[in-house]
């Protein structure tokens, strides 16, 4: 995400994480339906399992982030560390939003 400015990267990070989580969980729910398993339970379970992968996909892999932290620590460029932390928080927010939407739609967390 170095080719674009920080604010567009911040917004993209949020929506990439949101899209990975929603898309992966919903497509997994279709696969569950096709195999005769309960689809809403599978969507809910997949949304929990895909959170970390949505975050990793949104920040572009872990090596860029580690390199930016290293550059910030050893070259005294704290601005890069701050930007990476904000990008990670944006991805966390996108993944959390997706999981919350799935919780609302499936209502699997509500026990009777």
Number of C-alpha atoms within 10 A of each C-alpha: 15 7 6 8 9 15 11 10 19 21 14 19 30 25 21 22 30 26 17 22 29 25 14 18 26 20 14 20 22 18 15 17 14 11 10 9 13 13 21 22 16 20 28 24 17 21 28 17 14 19 23 16 14 28 29 19 16 28 26 13 12 11 10 14 20 13 13 18 21 15 15 17 13 9 9 11 14 15 12 18 20 14 18 21 14 15 25 20 17 24 29 23 18 28 31 21 18 25 23 14 15 23 19 13 12 16 13 15 10 8 5 3
